[in-house]
Amino acid sequence: MKVMELRNDNSAYRKRVYTLVLTAMLITMATALHVVEGFLPPLPVAGAKLGLANIITVAALILLGPRLALSVSVTRSVLAALIGIGFGVGFVMSMSGALLSWAVMAALLRFWPQGFSLVGLSVAGAVGHNVAQLAVASYVLSHIGTMALLPWLLGLALPTGAMVGLAAGFLVAAVRKTPFARGLNK
């Protein structure tokens, strides 16, 4: 009887199912991009990456909201650790960057919802990611000298953050065009 009741309540039940499925798809895509990025050649500055998985985090913020975007980001980092990097220093750096990046972008969306484009949001997230990772590296190495990389990483945060923001915009637009996304809005 309970199953029939849920099936008859199309709006609430379908929205929950659509949200769950979209969250799972975004976690899968973010994890895959995280792993793929690990196989790419390094950028010229130590510790710098393109941030491909952040395309999904930015899109999740827009499509699902901050709470589920956080679950996408955290789950992606945990799954990437299980798949490859393990739960050592690399995981701590990945997780700290993901958390601060998410916090910066979520705060900007909350306090200035119309003030930032996806590119601006993504660049701010990239800056937060770099600051968190350098802070962790400085702590782990017990040397503040790693902060000398900050200007270089911030310089790379502009083009990589812009690329991530543009790609997230395309992803959000594509998802919103699907019949699946219309189920989220009902």
N, C-alpha and C positions, 0 to 999 in steps of 0.2 A: 504494500500500500504506500509506503514511504517513497519508493521509486516513482510510482505514478504521480504522486503529488509533486515531486521535483520536476518531472517531465512536463507537467501541466503549467508549472510556474516558469514559463519560458524566459521571461526577462531577467530575473535574478539568477536563475540557474545557468542560463547561457552566458551571461556576463562573467560569472565566476569561472566557468569552463574556458571561455575565450581568454580571460586574463591569465589563467593557469597555463594554457597552451602557449600563449604569446611569451610569457615569462620563461617557460622551458625552452622555447625556440631561441630566445635572445641569449639565454645562458649557454646554449649549445654553440651559437655563432660566436659569442665572445670567447669561449674556451678554444674553439678552433682557431680563431684569429690570434689569440695569445700564443698558441703552440706554433702556428705558422710563422709568426714574427720571430720566434726563437731560432728558426732556420735561416732567416735573412742575414746578409752580411751586416756587420756593425756599422753604425754611423761614425763619423770622424771624431766625435767627442766621447770619451769614456762614459759609459752608463746611459748614453742617449739611445732612444728607440723611437720608432714611428708612433707607437701608441694605438695600433690598429684595433685592439680590443675596446678601447675607449669610444670608438664609433658606436658600439652597442650600448655602452653606459649612457652616452649622451642621448641616443635614441630612446632608451628605456626611461630616462627622466621625462621626456616629452610624452611618450606613449602610455606609460604606466604610473608615473609619479615618483617622487623621491624614495618612498619606502621600498617599493619593488625594485627600483633601480639599484638601491643599496644591496638588495639580495642578489641581483644579477652580478654586480661587481664583486661581492664577497665570494659567492659561489664559484665564479669564474676563477678567482685567484686560488681557491682551495682545490678545484678540479685540475688546474694547471700544475699545482704542486704534486698532486697525486699522479699525474701523467708523466711529469718530467723533472722539475727542478727540486722536488723534495721540500721538506719543511724546515730548511736551514735559513741562512741569512738572505738568500735570494727570495724566499717566500716572505720573510718579514719586510724586505724592501718593497716587494710587489704589493703586499697587502697595505702597507703604510701609504704608499703612493695612491693606491686605489681608494682608500678611505678618505684621505685628505682631498683628493681630486673630486670625489663625490660630494664631500661636505662643502667645498667651495662652490661647486655648481648648484647644489641644492639650495644653499643660502642665497645665491644670486637669483635663482628662480623664485624663491619665496619673498625676498625683500624688494626685488626689482623685476617683477614678472615680464614687463614689456621693455625693459631697459637693455637687454642683451640679445643679440642674434645667436644662432647656434654656433657660429664661428667664434664670437666673443666668449660665449659660455665655455666652449671647448678650449680656447687658449687659456682662460683662467684656470680651468681644470688641469691643463698641462703644466702650468706654473706651479699649482699646488702639488701635483705629482712629483715634480722635480725637487721642490723644497723638502717634501717628506722623505724622499729617497736619500737626498744628501744629508739630512739630519740623522737618519738611521745609519748611513755609512760613516758619518763623523763619530757617532756614538760607538759603533762596532769597532772602528779602527782607533778609537781614542785619540783622534787627531782632527783638529778643526781645519786643517789644510785642504781637506776634500771640498770645503765650501768655495775654494778657488774655482771650482768647476761651475759654480752657479751662474756667472754671466754667460758662459758658453751654452749651458743648458737652457737658460732663459731665452737666449737668441734662437736656439733651435725650437723652443716651445711655440714661437710665433708661426713658422711655416707648418710644423707638424700639427699643432692645434688647429690651425686654419683648415688643413686638409681633413682632419678628423671631423671638424664641424660641418664642412661641406658634404662629406660622405654621409654623416648622420642625417643631414637634411634630406639627401636623396633617399635614404632608407626610410625615414619617417614618412615622406611623401608617397613612397611606393607602398608601404604598409597601409597607409590611410586609404589608398585606392582599392584595396582588396575587399571583397564581401566579408571576409573574416573580421576586419577592423570595424565594420559597421555594427557587428555584434557587440563590440565593446561599448559602443555609444548608446545602446538601447537600454 
